Amino acid sequence: SGVNIGSLNCKVDGGIGLILGSSKELNCQFNAVGDTISQNYSGTIEKLGIDIGITGKSYISWLVFAPGSVKPGALEGSYSGVSAEATVGLGLGANVLVGGLEKSIALQPLSVEGQTGLNVAVGLSRITLEYVE
C-alpha cells in the first residue's frame, strides 16, 4: 500500500543468463511526482531460477509506491520479488518488487522490459540500488 510517489526508469546491461540465474549491472533515474530534479541510482539485478539465453541492453520502468514522500537517496537498498520474461527478438517481462527503506517502498504493479535477444527466465529477482549524488 502507499501512494504513487514517482517512477524509476532503469537501463540494464545485456548479458548471458545461466541455468540457475544471472546478475547484470543497471543504472536508474527516479523522477518524483511534481519534482523536476531526478535522482540517480546504480546497482545490480540478480535472478535466481531458470534464466537461459542471451540478451542485449534492456529498459525497465516501475511505478514507485511509498507511505509518503521520500528524501533523496531513500530508494537505496534491496528489493526482491518474483519475475518472468520471454524474449525471441524483442521481448517483455514482468517484475513485482518490494524493499528499500524498512521494506516500505514498492516497485509495482509491473515493470515492462524492452530487450532484444533470445532468453527465457522465471524465478526470484533481487535488485540492489545505491544512490549516486
C-alpha positions, 0 to 999 in steps of 0.5 A, a space after each residue: 500500500 502507499 501512494 504513487 510517489 514517482 517512477 524509476 526508469 532503469 537501463 540494464 546491461 545485456 548479458 548471458 543468463 545461466 541455468 540457475 540465474 544471472 546478475 547484470 549491472 543497471 543504472 536508474 533515474 527516479 523522477 518524483 511526482 511534481 519534482 523536476 530534479 531526478 535522482 540517480 541510482 546504480 546497482 545490480 539485478 540478480 535472478 535466481 531460477 531458470 534464466 537461459 539465453 542471451 540478451 542485449 541492453 534492456 529498459 525497465 520502468 516501475 511505478 514507485 509506491 511509498 507511505 509518503 514522500 521520500 528524501 533523496 537517496 531513500 530508494 537505496 537498498 534491496 528489493 526482491 520479488 518474483 519475475 518472468 520474461 520471454 524474449 525471441 527478438 524483442 521481448 517483455 517481462 514482468 517484475 513485482 518488487 518490494 524493499 528499500 527503506 524498512 521494506 516500505 517502498 514498492 516497485 509495482 504493479 509491473 515493470 515492462 522490459 524492452 530487450 532484444 535477444 533470445 532468453 527465457 527466465 522465471 524465478 526470484 529477482 533481487 535488485 540492489 540500488 545505491 544512490 549516486 549524488 
